[in-house]
Amino acid sequence: MFWIHSPRTIVFGENAVMEVSKYAESPILIVTGGRRTREIVSKMVEPVLEERGFDYQVVGIPSGEPNMEVVEELSKQMIKYSPKTILAVGGGSVIDAAKASWIFYEHPELEVVSELRRFYENPFTLPTLRSKALLIAAETTSGTGSSVSRAAVIRDDERRVKMPILDYKLCPDVAIFDPQLTITMPKDITAYSGMDALTHAIEAYVGIKNNDFAEYCAIRAVDIAVENLPKAYANGDNLEARKMMHLANMYAGLAFSQKGTGLAHSISHVLGARYGYPHGLLNASLLPYVIDFNAISAEEKYAEIATIIGLEASTMEDLIVELIFYLNRLNERLAIPSIDDLLEEHEDDLNRNIDDIVRDIMRDPTIRSNPRKPSIEDLKKLLRSAAEGEFNFYSLTM
Ligand SMILES: [Fe+2]
């Protein structure tokens, strides 16, 4: 048996953003982020709402991944404005902030900090949402898949962790994928978010649950992303490549929202909270090492991914090693630094606090869907291998 959880409506294609008026109810609170996304809102979203006579208000959140203060502040703004629709327009940070704040708009009696920590520790225990507002999300990057996913990631600065809050109730009601919203994405964000999407697809595909729908979506996402990410990176004005990357993003989001992600995400959440590197960047640089560790438990699936990418080798084992090398080369092509370079300046912290870091990785809920269950010693070895730039698991046996 498997389930498919998704928004009730997904609108995909050029000018999809104009469809928002079909699904939104007035008054609308538009949640957005930094300068680029605010510009998108004023040029492409507000005119649509004005033309239809909707009441709306725009609130911006500080750029960067949201912490609990952002959620607290945003939920207060929601309570003050009482929207019937929350319209999140931005990257994953904006949509995640809107999702988490929505919980406390619907349930103002809940205390933000303690309840978010509780939801993080107890996935799928959120109270009922949607009695006050529905949530519409339009992504302006192609990678997080947040507009079709059950996840919201919120930083807990005091505990130095990122908390994925997981619950199907968090999946937006309507997701809008308009590639024109991604055209102005800078090169580095194109690379990081694109690799985040590819990581979602690969981690979902090899994840422990069986879900044919999710696996179809994952394979389709891999196929599209490897072809189009280098094109979108090389020329941001290539609307066709942008469109295809938005499609890969959507499929990858649908895939991981059913099956979960895996160890690249668990480690990335912890190292990202400690060292501040962007989510997609860490995922991209960690993924080859995680595959090296996981491969023994999901050989056929990794070999299938290699084949989809178009890699060739005479044995399944060689295909997996080719996949690891391929991902390293793709990172280089996208100017994504290697994990050993990223961790070099944090070597002391990593060595001194490795027990705490491993404990936090073990606590991250994304680890539950990883195909290989790591021990504490495994994780220490994996982190040290990544910090040294060495493949010490599957590749060594080749
Ligand atoms: Fe991700």
Boltz pocket constraint, residues with backbone or C-beta under 6 A from the ligand:
constraints:
  - pocket:
      binder: B
      contacts: [[A, 143], [A, 144], [A, 196], [A, 200], [A, 265], [A, 279], [A, 283]]
      max_distance: 6.0
